[in-house]
Amino acid sequence: MTVKSSAQRPRKERKENADMRRTQLLEATRRSIVANGLARTTLATVANEAGLSQGVAVFYFKSKTGLLTETLRDQYQRYDQNWKKALADAADDPLEQVIAMIKADFSPDICNPDSLALWFAFWGEEKFTPQYAEISSEFDKAHRDVMHSLCTVLASKETGLDGDDVSDWIENVSDGYWQKLHLQPDTTTPQLATAATLRLFSRLLPSHATRIAQLSAL
């Protein structure tokens, strides 16, 4: 019996195998960063986590920088998919959509100890690694633009506020709670952080306060 070489496999099968290996390596990189930190994560630590050779890691990502850059992109894609799904599942109402986005920021899939460790490891290096900054800017802008657009509609009924004010304050408070959850996890929880951010949202838009309280409880 002859065994097909990888070159003889159907294209679909080769792609599936390649996607599986890439995912395996990205997951291993995440685990290595959480366990060792960004600086001490190497092709060797990733290969060891994945149970593969360093040569496989080099084949798919070329270098440590390439591997880490794609790990950050994968992390942002998960975040992107999470808030966009929450937005799509919400009713066609700006108030419900902002509440959905706030809740999505603290969902267990996105806001958990390992994920926060990964975020802050990369953000600490953005100043020195332009690739990281470019990825962050790309994905953050998409989220910020949608939040700003929704808040602009809602703030039009308030006095002395605009969409920039509301969206900036919401996102700054969310960022602050992420930092607190990462550095002082014993002092708060994602549930408390969600509730506090929603209370801020209610204070910023008093004409919507009753509905925000009702929708937040759902």
Secondary structure as GFF3:
##gff-version 3
##sequence-region A 1 218
A	DSSP	three_ten_helix	6	8	.	.	.	ID=ss1
A	DSSP	alpha_helix	11	36	.	.	.	ID=ss2
A	DSSP	alpha_helix	43	50	.	.	.	ID=ss3
A	DSSP	alpha_helix	54	61	.	.	.	ID=ss4
A	DSSP	alpha_helix	64	89	.	.	.	ID=ss5
A	DSSP	alpha_helix	94	105	.	.	.	ID=ss6
A	DSSP	alpha_helix	113	123	.	.	.	ID=ss7
A	DSSP	alpha_helix	130	155	.	.	.	ID=ss8
A	DSSP	alpha_helix	163	183	.	.	.	ID=ss9
A	DSSP	alpha_helix	190	204	.	.	.	ID=ss10
A	DSSP	three_ten_helix	206	208	.	.	.	ID=ss11
A	DSSP	alpha_helix	209	216	.	.	.	ID=ss12
###
